[in-house]
Each structure stands twice: as C-alpha cells, then as structure tokens.
C-alpha cells in the first residue's frame, strides 16, 4: 500500500483542534506531528488549513440487503456514505429475510466483503421466538442486539413481556432499541381515521399519530428493564424533549477513562434539521419512525448534545424509492436517505454557532467507537486505522443528480451547506476525492474488543 502524508491540517480529535501533519502507512495512522518531512515516493496532500476528522461511525443504517435491494444495497449505500465522510456503519436486521440467527448474520458479512466502501458491522435482530439465538450470539460477531419495541418489517416486533425480560436478562452484547409503543400508536391511528377517514390522513399528522406519548412509554419500559437486569442499553433515535429527562446528564467517560454510563441515548441528524413546519413542504419525504416532531424538540435535542444527555449522533439512513414515497400517507413507507449529507448537516450546526466541531466529532466518531467497543477506529491516534475525512469550507448545494444512494433523492435537495467533503480515506485508501469515488471498495469487517 502507498504511503500518504497529509500536511497543514487542522486536526480535530478528543476535544482538541490543533495544526499538524498526519502520515498514513499500511492502512493505518503511522505518525501525527508537526513539520513532518515527506519520504521518497510518498504522496503529499496539502490540507491548507482544512479540518481533518476521524471518519463518522454510524451506529444505525438500513442498507436494505438482502431482500429490499430495489431501494438500496450494501454497495450503493456505502458508496453514498463515504462520499459523505461516513467510514464505518452498523446495519440493522430488518431485512428480508430478517437477521435473526448466526447464519443470517454471517451471510450479510459475506455479502459485504469486497463490495462495501466503508467498514461494517451487522446487528442480530431479536424477535418473540429467537431468544436462543440471542443468548448464543458471539459478542464479537455483532455490534449489538437490535430490539424493535415498536412495529417493524417482518417478524421483528418484540412485544411479549417474558421474551423482552429474557433478552434484557441474557443479552451477551449491548441491546439497541427502537422505542415506540405500538398499542398507543394503533389507538391514535384509529382515532385519526375515525375523524378524517383513511383518505384524509396526511404527513402533517404523522407526529401526532406516532406520538410523543408512544415514544416516552416505550423508552421508559426499556430503561426499566435495563436497570432491573444491569443491561448495557443504547436507545436509538430520540425524537422528543420529554424523553431527555429519562437519561443521565454528563460525559460518557469516567475519571478512569472508561465508559461509565450503562444506559445511553442517540439522536439522528433529521431531528436536528427538520421539524413540524417542514411537513407542509416535504410531506412523506420526511415521514420516518419515530416521527420528526416540534421545533421545541429540535432545539432541545441540539442542546442535549451540548449537555451530554445524548451520547451519539447517527443517521437512521433508510432509503425508499421516489415512487414509494409519493404514495398516499398510509401507503408511503417511513424512512429517509441521509448518509451522504449527514456529516455536512451536523457541521452546519457548527457554522450556526450551536455546536462545536469537537462536539460533532465526539458524538459522531468517538462515542460510537467507545460504546460498541470498536477496535482501533473512531480517533486520530497513531496505530489506529486511517479512516479520515478532510472537510473544506466551501459551499455545496445538494442536487438530486449528485445523490449516490440507489433511491436517487435526498430530503436536503436544494439546501446549501457551508462545507463539503473534500476527501475520505478508508483503511488508508482514498475512497472519495471530493467529486467522485476513487479506486475499489476497501471496507473491512468491524472488530469489537469484548
């Protein structure tokens, strides 16, 4: 492998910004320093004062393979991800068939080999009838166990109290939850149908149908189970200000440098960039579960990142075709394609003065690496894999023709960001040069130090 020297960069790592140089050799960060001299034959990249960040690690994507590949697949969605500075991803199990046992899990890793532009891990899914597979999971084989405590694709809603208790009691890896209470949603939906008729329902009603009450009720249950059994729990896509009171405030690490929180929270970029007012313009294109809610929730979630109530920032990337999204509200599926512009959308909060760039890196790179025990990734550290992103402060307007996700659209179309991704390296290999993909997919299977 070639050696690359990045000079005159503004490195962002572990709470600091500093000027310096970084050398890549054999796929890893070989040296970080100042005034590093180029070696014979070494490629030199002049960062010219631009930010150099560790690649984003997304703990929640739906890349749709197997079974739903008309929407997206591992190759297409990972390509969009690296174009957006996202170098590692953890993919959800609600595919067709769902990932409910070790054989299905290994089949997904086999499908990703040589095709994934980014590094990858795959969750094992829980259902009402696969407790044995959950208990026998090799904790090094998956980032965690996904529990849908709300409706999902196929046989993946876990609503049996004994099964839920068993999963939380026996889980050999972190539990990751989607928290929405299905009975609450179904009651509210029936009320809306009675009031407006099925044909009269619109996307503007989505945050009321998939209500904050449904989120709070389910999140409380997950936290109660985790506390009862001492389970390592990570609650995904927090969408309401109300849920924030359920989580501990404070840094992820204790004085000993180890993760001190047993129960952690994540939010997603669309909850920080959209709110109820945007349904009138975007309709089903921002229909997702849980729902994007009020402007006050949006503001509270940004502040919760600042206050270390929310530990991780992710995407919940979930592509659907334009045809599917243009169906009437009840038939249109939930989910947004987000990986290509998520990091830029987060950095826009830095330009707005609402987040610091070190905070973005902490929530999007460091924290997921720590929480999921990811080996040698997520930081600018000598000896770690060289998963790097160079960010340039020049405007980028999102255009449909530039979207790399197979679904071919973005909720950010027409948005102008003040930054763009200038380069992305995955395992030391340049994957994105600011205009196009470069070379061949270089993603590796994520390793978990447990």
Secondary structure, 3 states (H helix, E strand, C coil): CCCEEEEEEEEEECCEEEEEEEEEECCEEEEEECCCCCCCCCEEEECCCCEEEECEEEEEEECCCCCCCCCCCHHHHHHHHHHCCEEEEEECCCCCCCCCCHHHHHHHHHHHCCCCCCEEEECEECCCCCHHHHHCCCCCCCCCEEEEECCCCCCCECCCHHHHHHHHHHCCCCEEEEECCHHHHHHHHHHHHHHHCHHHCCHHHHHHHCCHHHHHHHHHHHHHHHHHHCCCEEECCCCCCHHHHHCCCCCCECCCCCECCCEEEEEEHHHHHCCHHHHHHHHHHHCCCCCCCCHHHHHHHHHHHHCCCCCEEECCEECCCHHHHCCCCCCCCCCECCCCCHHHHHHHHHHCCCCCHHHHHHHHHHHHHHHCCECCCCCCCCCCECCEEEEECCCEECCHHHCCCCCCCCCCCCCEECCEEEEEEECCEEEECCCCECCCCCCCECCECC
